[in-house]
Amino acid sequence: MTLESKNCLMLDEVTLALRRVRLIGPITLAVDEGEIVTVMGPSGSGKSSLLEYICGTLGPAFQASGNITLNGRHLNDLAAEQRRVGI
């Protein structure tokens, strides 16, 4: 796994919070093509919210920061339907 790889999902300093309480982060992670990553934690710890942030569907009650890149394409400023990511 390399942070320079073009065929990967990259999270760079991703942090999620709800009502100013940090749930996740900061996370820096690169998932290469064919790799599988498991995110584990108790209920309410932000696992599903992390997926929603990647997909672009995170609710307005959450605060999120950090960069998401998929195959060299920055996703942060794209609408959910333009990201071509689903769960």
C-alpha positions as protocol buffer text, in pm:
chain_id: "A"
residue {
  index: 1
  type: MET
  ca { x: 0 y: 0 z: 0 }
}
residue {
  index: 2
  type: THR
  ca { x: 142 y: 337 z: -101 }
}
residue {
  index: 3
  type: LEU
  ca { x: 2 y: 687 z: -63 }
}
residue {
  index: 4
  type: GLU
  ca { x: 116 y: 764 z: -420 }
}
residue {
  index: 5
  type: SER
  ca { x: -84 y: 481 z: -584 }
}
residue {
  index: 6
  type: LYS
  ca { x: -337 y: 590 z: -848 }
}
residue {
  index: 7
  type: ASN
  ca { x: -561 y: 282 z: -815 }
}
residue {
  index: 8
  type: CYS
  ca { x: -668 y: 323 z: -458 }
}
residue {
  index: 9
  type: LEU
  ca { x: -899 y: 493 z: -214 }
}
residue {
  index: 10
  type: MET
  ca { x: -707 y: 745 z: -4 }
}
residue {
  index: 11
  type: LEU
  ca { x: -822 y: 914 z: 314 }
}
residue {
  index: 12
  type: ASP
  ca { x: -594 y: 1195 z: 427 }
}
residue {
  index: 13
  type: GLU
  ca { x: -641 y: 1333 z: 780 }
}
residue {
  index: 14
  type: VAL
  ca { x: -1014 y: 1250 z: 779 }
}
residue {
  index: 15
  type: THR
  ca { x: -1193 y: 1350 z: 1098 }
}
residue {
  index: 16
  type: LEU
  ca { x: -1564 y: 1318 z: 1177 }
}
residue {
  index: 17
  type: ALA
  ca { x: -1750 y: 1482 z: 1463 }
}
residue {
  index: 18
  type: LEU
  ca { x: -2108 y: 1507 z: 1581 }
}
residue {
  index: 19
  type: ARG
  ca { x: -2206 y: 1804 z: 1796 }
}
residue {
  index: 20
  type: ARG
  ca { x: -1838 y: 1886 z: 1844 }
}
residue {
  index: 21
  type: VAL
  ca { x: -1763 y: 1537 z: 1978 }
}
residue {
  index: 22
  type: ARG
  ca { x: -1499 y: 1366 z: 1765 }
}
residue {
  index: 23
  type: LEU
  ca { x: -1609 y: 1025 z: 1646 }
}
residue {
  index: 24
  type: ILE
  ca { x: -1326 y: 929 z: 1413 }
}
residue {
  index: 25
  type: GLY
  ca { x: -986 y: 1058 z: 1324 }
}
residue {
  index: 26
  type: PRO
  ca { x: -770 y: 1188 z: 1213 }
}
residue {
  index: 27
  type: ILE
  ca { x: -730 y: 891 z: 978 }
}
residue {
  index: 28
  type: THR
  ca { x: -479 y: 864 z: 697 }
}
residue {
  index: 29
  type: LEU
  ca { x: -530 y: 547 z: 497 }
}
residue {
  index: 30
  type: ALA
  ca { x: -469 y: 412 z: 148 }
}
residue {
  index: 31
  type: VAL
  ca { x: -658 y: 106 z: 25 }
}
residue {
  index: 32
  type: ASP
  ca { x: -504 y: -35 z: -291 }
}
residue {
  index: 33
  type: GLU
  ca { x: -702 y: -210 z: -562 }
}
residue {
  index: 34
  type: GLY
  ca { x: -793 y: -560 z: -444 }
}
residue {
  index: 35
  type: GLU
  ca { x: -727 y: -485 z: -77 }
}
residue {
  index: 36
  type: ILE
  ca { x: -989 y: -518 z: 194 }
}
residue {
  index: 37
  type: VAL
  ca { x: -997 y: -296 z: 501 }
}
residue {
  index: 38
  type: THR
  ca { x: -1211 y: -352 z: 808 }
}
residue {
  index: 39
  type: VAL
  ca { x: -1329 y: -65 z: 1026 }
}
residue {
  index: 40
  type: MET
  ca { x: -1434 y: -186 z: 1369 }
}
residue {
  index: 41
  type: GLY
  ca { x: -1577 y: -13 z: 1672 }
}
residue {
  index: 42
  type: PRO
  ca { x: -1876 y: 1 z: 1902 }
}
residue {
  index: 43
  type: SER
  ca { x: -2217 y: 124 z: 1798 }
}
residue {
  index: 44
  type: GLY
  ca { x: -2216 y: 502 z: 1750 }
}
residue {
  index: 45
  type: SER
  ca { x: -1841 y: 529 z: 1693 }
}
residue {
  index: 46
  type: GLY
  ca { x: -1873 y: 664 z: 1337 }
}
residue {
  index: 47
  type: LYS
  ca { x: -1819 y: 362 z: 1111 }
}
residue {
  index: 48
  type: SER
  ca { x: -2127 y: 420 z: 895 }
}
residue {
  index: 49
  type: SER
  ca { x: -2069 y: 796 z: 905 }
}
residue {
  index: 50
  type: LEU
  ca { x: -1722 y: 742 z: 761 }
}
residue {
  index: 51
  type: LEU
  ca { x: -1875 y: 550 z: 469 }
}
residue {
  index: 52
  type: GLU
  ca { x: -2134 y: 826 z: 423 }
}
residue {
  index: 53
  type: TYR
  ca { x: -1856 y: 1087 z: 412 }
}
residue {
  index: 54
  type: ILE
  ca { x: -1677 y: 890 z: 141 }
}
residue {
  index: 55
  type: CYS
  ca { x: -2004 y: 855 z: -56 }
}
residue {
  index: 56
  type: GLY
  ca { x: -2099 y: 1220 z: -12 }
}
residue {
  index: 57
  type: THR
  ca { x: -2417 y: 1150 z: 183 }
}
residue {
  index: 58
  type: LEU
  ca { x: -2308 y: 1252 z: 534 }
}
residue {
  index: 59
  type: GLY
  ca { x: -2586 y: 1435 z: 715 }
}
residue {
  index: 60
  type: PRO
  ca { x: -2564 y: 1807 z: 795 }
}
residue {
  index: 61
  type: ALA
  ca { x: -2546 y: 1742 z: 1171 }
}
residue {
  index: 62
  type: PHE
  ca { x: -2192 y: 1608 z: 1125 }
}
residue {
  index: 63
  type: GLN
  ca { x: -1870 y: 1801 z: 1083 }
}
residue {
  index: 64
  type: ALA
  ca { x: -1613 y: 1640 z: 856 }
}
residue {
  index: 65
  type: SER
  ca { x: -1269 y: 1736 z: 738 }
}
residue {
  index: 66
  type: GLY
  ca { x: -989 y: 1576 z: 544 }
}
residue {
  index: 67
  type: ASN
  ca { x: -939 y: 1472 z: 184 }
}
residue {
  index: 68
  type: ILE
  ca { x: -1087 y: 1176 z: 0 }
}
residue {
  index: 69
  type: THR
  ca { x: -925 y: 1061 z: -325 }
}
residue {
  index: 70
  type: LEU
  ca { x: -1035 y: 768 z: -540 }
}
residue {
  index: 71
  type: ASN
  ca { x: -807 y: 656 z: -823 }
}
residue {
  index: 72
  type: GLY
  ca { x: -634 y: 995 z: -822 }
}
residue {
  index: 73
  type: ARG
  ca { x: -964 y: 1190 z: -835 }
}
residue {
  index: 74
  type: HIS
  ca { x: -1050 y: 1422 z: -543 }
}
residue {
  index: 75
  type: LEU
  ca { x: -1404 y: 1357 z: -422 }
}
residue {
  index: 76
  type: ASN
  ca { x: -1456 y: 1621 z: -153 }
}
residue {
  index: 77
  type: ASP
  ca { x: -1615 y: 1885 z: -373 }
}
residue {
  index: 78
  type: LEU
  ca { x: -1823 y: 1645 z: -583 }
}
residue {
  index: 79
  type: ALA
  ca { x: -2193 y: 1576 z: -530 }
}
residue {
  index: 80
  type: ALA
  ca { x: -2280 y: 1221 z: -422 }
}
residue {
  index: 81
  type: GLU
  ca { x: -2403 y: 1124 z: -770 }
}
residue {
  index: 82
  type: GLN
  ca { x: -2076 y: 1245 z: -928 }
}
residue {
  index: 83
  type: ARG
  ca { x: -1853 y: 1040 z: -697 }
}
residue {
  index: 84
  type: ARG
  ca { x: -1961 y: 704 z: -840 }
}
residue {
  index: 85
  type: VAL
  ca { x: -1926 y: 547 z: -494 }
}
residue {
  index: 86
  type: GLY
  ca { x: -2195 y: 353 z: -314 }
}
residue {
  index: 87
  type: ILE
  ca { x: -2258 y: 141 z: -9 }
}
